[in-house]
Amino acid sequence: MSGAVTKSSHDFDPLDEALRPPINETEEDRVIRQAQEAEARRVSQAIDDSIRAEKQAQKKKGIVRLLLLGQSESGKSTTLRHFQKLYTPTAFHEERILWRSVIQLNIVRSVRTILDALSEFRLPTLDSGGEDSDDGGTSIPQELEMLQMRLTPLRHIEALLIAKLIPPSEDEAASVIGSSAISAYHSHRSRSSDRSWRAQEVFVRPGATWKGALAKSTRTRPVSLGNTGMQTRDEAQEVIHSCSYDIMALWNDRLVREVLRRRKIRLEESSGFFLNDLDRVTALNYTPNDDDVLRARLKTVGVSEYRCEMEAVAGRESGTEWRIVDVGGSRSQRATWVPFFDDVDAIIFLAPISSFDQVLAEDRSVNRLEDSVLLWKAVCSNKLLANVDLVLFLNKCDILDAKLTSGIRLSKYVRSYGDRPNDMETASKCQQTVFT
């Protein structure tokens, strides 16, 4: 038995409907339409051919495309610096002097963190029984107040260094930093308000832009050093050098350490920490070494592609071009990752396993380690990456070891850890299992 076949509403294809010729199309309109469709197919085919040709050219030339992924402050930019040191050592060494300003800013910011903690902290007073009283406590000792006053010149240096890294005339400086420190410097009012001392985090665009701005805005002039010849003057280094004794006294003060402990501020566990190297990094003739550059803290925002051709060294030929894409890891920036999945050879995902006792800056109810695990699993399950090599890098193991050694218990933050030994070997193996 045969009969007519009817289409249901489920068989409706809006694309087919849109491509169907108009019902009342004239012969002239048909010729024009077909010519337009032929031209569109030609352009589409040309684009496809261009993409295939570019991919084949990349393979012949030896181009490797890497994508660095991970949450904010997972160490992506530091990993890129490691890569530069290993495979383009000449360029890496030539740029070391530019990192001196970044390290100077790291030192000033560490001092600012301590002084902010002191200004917001009051010492408890004891009652007759030796217990804390409820009278609100007392202010810090006079010796520390004097240190604070003598360190006031660092406010000006902080603003000067920010102005070097990001010129205030740029929109990026105003929108990304949102700080009054830059305007304070350029209007010569760095002492007028404590707000310039409590500026927000400084961000720069990844890549060479900030280095170019720093090189252009660095204000140095030759000065005579007698028989030693001529040397450029660095105002920031001179001021930091003059304050070096007071910075050391502040950092080594027992009360300061106690305040930081109570506030749960662990400067020594974060990048950009140089307070244990003040003798060396505050010297007038200080030049950063390789390790200093790798330890320096400079937060980046946005996406940047770094291109380098591997240098020829003993046992390795040159010629391979590496294109490494560094993308932002904050929650608001993760949506920008997907467009880079299409044409990438490998992804390096950085997971800071030392972050078990930290929370996201964007959402303080989310544990950073848990967020990193979920993010890694989301990357692994993405169908666009089915043919892409994925590399998991468990990062910041040295900080994890320091935390465990100091007595911070992993089981307090990771319930599933149970009563296992609180040592580096056991903890790292456990976290590796969680990710894999």
Disulfide bonds with the S-S distance in Angstrom:
none
